Structures are given as structure tokens and as C-alpha cells.
Amino acid sequence: MIAFSGLDGAGKSTQIDLVAEKYRSAGSKSLILWARGGYTPGMKFIKNLFKISKQTSKKENNKRADSREKSFSNPIIRKVWLTLSILDLILLYGFYIRIKEVFGVKIICDRFIYDTLLDFELNFPNEKIKNWILWKLLIFISVKPDKHFVITIPVSESQVRSKLKNEPFPDSKEVLESRLKDYMKYVASDKKVIHLDGTNKIDAIHSIIVKELNL
């Protein structure tokens, strides 16, 4: 199992698709798994149970965001939501991936647990998620990536690329700066993490990944 992390627009999806194609060419089964806390398959199912109708317009999305922020101001709702989110991550990273690996499937994670930690710390700074017993259980039980690639680009470049991709909810400059700072700390603290410069050419980045994966 390998994982990719990094700022929006850094080129994660492009490199993930190239790796998946490389696996297919070699005759291996692969699965691209996109998951962030609160947006996992289990949490989406729970959310759909409470949805009366689909909301697609920008105005309706803004109303939904305001409603979400108001709901999370309630400590009980916030803690229940975080608990369910972490439980679903445990099922995903602790069991689902292991089952897939048993059947020889190559797992490519588009974002990993660390990305979710950044989300939780940015959105719920007072909760101290890292100190939760449930979060520690998640870290303990989860499958560890054989390779974890972190692709970074300057904040200004991330903003430009997000605009070109028409990202519906791009991070603010302040949030991007905070994320980039945390990613750099993460890369420096773990020698197993492979740092890639997303401003390099796609082929150059891909060649480094291929070499690391011995493909």
C-alpha cells in the first residue's frame, strides 16, 4: 500500500493515475482509495440518511456550510461526528485495506491519516484529537504505507492551479500556508516519508516514484 499527500493542485491525482496505469500494465490489480475523516464511504452513507434533497447550487452549498458550522458549535454533535469519523477510518485503514491486500490488490491512497489529522486540527483545534484514545487506536491498527509520498508546491502555485481546476471549495491562503508548514515538519520528522517537489515536470516526478516503487 502506498499513499500520496500534499497541497491541493500539487499533482497527486496525476501521479496516482500514472502509478495505477503502471500497475495495470504489469498485470496487477490496483485500487485508488480517496479518504479523509468525515468523507469516508461509511460517513457518506450516514449523511445520505439525513438528506431530504440534493443541494447543488452555490447558494445552497453556502447555506449548508453555514448550517454545518452552526451544528459543530454544539460540543456534543462535534464529538459524535468526530467519533463516527474516526471509527469509519479504523474500519477503512485497519480492515478494508487488509482484506483487499489479501486478494493481491495494490492500494493507492489519495491522502492518508496525516491529512485527516491536519483537517481535524485546523477545524477543531480545541479537541486535541491526537490525545484521543480512539485516534491512538486508529494509528495503532491502521496499515502503514510501504511508501508515503508528500508532494508540495508554493502556496501561490496551489491557488493558481485550484483556480484552473475550478475547485468548488479552495482553501484560503492562510490555511494553505498552515498545511504547507505542517507537511514540511512531517517530512522532516519521518525519514520514511518521500518528499517530492510538485513544481518539477510530471515525468521527472513520476520517474522518482517508479524508482522508489521498483516498478
N, C-alpha and C positions, 0 to 999 in steps of 0.2 A: 504494500500500500504506500502510495506517495501522496504528498499534499502540496498545494500551492497557496500562498498567502501574499498579501500586498495591497497597496492602494488601488482604488478604482482607476481603471484605464492603464494600469501598469503592463498589461499584456498577458495576464493569467489565462484568460479564455483561449487566446490564440495558441499559447504553448501547450495547454491542456489538450486541445484538439489535435495538435501535431503529435503529441505523445500517444494519444488514443489511436491515431492513424498508424503510428509506428507499431503499436501492439497488434492491430488488425493485420497489418502486412506480415507480421511474424506468426500469424495464426493463433494469437492469444485473445481470449475474451477479456473485455475491459468494461468498466462501469464508471462514468463520471458522476460523482456524488457532490451536489451543492447543498451545503447545510450550514445554517447559522442559528444560534439559540433563539427560539421563538418562531422560527420559519422552517422547521423540520416537518416532514410528512405528517407525523402524529399531531403536531400543533396546528397544522393547516386543517386537518380533519376536525379538530375540536372547534376551531374558528368557524368552519363552514356550518357546523351545527347551529351556530347562533346568528348566522347571516340570514336576513329575510330576503334581501335582493342584492344583486351585484351593483357595486358602485364604481364607475369608471371615469367620470368627468373630473377635471382638476378641482372644481369647486367642491364636489362630493368627497374627493380624496382629502382635501384640506379639512373638511368637516370631520371626516373620520380620524384624521391625525389629531385634531383638537379634542375629540371625544376620547381618543386613546390616552392622550396626555392627562386629561382630567381623571380618567379611570385609574391611571398609575399613581396619581396623587394620594390615592387610598392605600395605605400600607398593607392591608390585608390582601387586596386584589393584586398588588405588586408582588408580594411574596408568593402568592398562589401561582401567579403567572410564571415567575422565575423558577419555582419548584417544578412545575409541569415541564417547562422548557428543558431544565437540566435532566429530568427523568427521561425525556424523549431522546436527549443526546446520549444518555447511557445506553439505551436500547439500540441506538443507531451505531455508535462507535464501539460499544462493548460487545454487542451480539450480532447485529445485522452484518457488519463488515466481516466478522469472523466466519459466519455462515457462508458468505459469498467466497471468501478465500479458500474454504474447504473444497469448493467446487471449481477452484482454479481461476477465479475471476480476478483480474488486475484492477484494484480500486484506485481511482484518481480523485482525490478530494479537492474540490474547488472551495478553498478556505477550510480552516481547521479549528480546533478548540481554542487556540490562542486568539483567533479573530473574534470569536464569540466573547471571550473574556474582555477584549477591548470594547466591544459593543456594550456589554453589561457595565463595565466600569465608567464608560462615558455617559450612559443613560441613567444609571443608578449608582452614583458614586458613594452614597451613604450606606449601601447594602453590604459593602466589603465581601463581595462574592467569593474571593479566594479563601476566606476563612470559613465558609460554609462547609459542613461535613459532607453534604451532598455533592458539592463541587469537588472536594478532595476525592470522593469516591469515583466521580467521573474521570478524573485524571488517573487514578489507580487502575480502573477497569478498562479504559479505552485502549484500543490497538494503537501502538506507536508507529508513526510513519517510518518506513525504511529510508526515505529521503523526504526532507521538507524544504521546499524552495520558497524563498521570500523575495519577491520582485518589487523593487522600489523605483520611484521616479520623483522628480521635484514636484512640490505641491502645485505650482503654476502649470506644469505639464499635465498633471492629473485633471485639473479644472478644464483645460483646453480639450483634452480627449473626452471628458464626460460630456461636454457641450456637443462635440462631433457625434457622439453616440446617442445624443438626446436622452441622457439619463433622467428619468422622471423625478427622482429624489436625490440629487447630488449632495455630498457632504459639503459643509461650509469650509472656508479656508482655515478657520480655527480648528475644526475637527480633523481636517486632513493633516495639519501640522502636528496635532497631538498624536494621531495614528502613526505618522512617519517617525516621530521621535520614539514612540514605543516599539515600532518594528526594528529600528536601529539598535535599541537596547537589547531586544530579544536576540537579534543576530549576534551581537557582541557577547551575550551571556551563554550561548549554546553553540559549541563548535560543530555540532552535527547539522545545524541549520545552514543551508547553502544560499548565500546572498547573491542575487542577480541584478545587474543594472538594467532596468527596463528601457533606458534611452538608447541602448545598443540595438543593432539591427536584429530583426526577428531570427534570421538564420544563425547569427552568431550566438544568440541566447540558446536557441534550440540545440546547437552543436554541443554546448556545455552540458545541457540537461541530458542529452543522449549519452555523452561520455560518462556522466555520473551514474546513469542507469545501466550502463554496459549494454546498450541496445545496438 
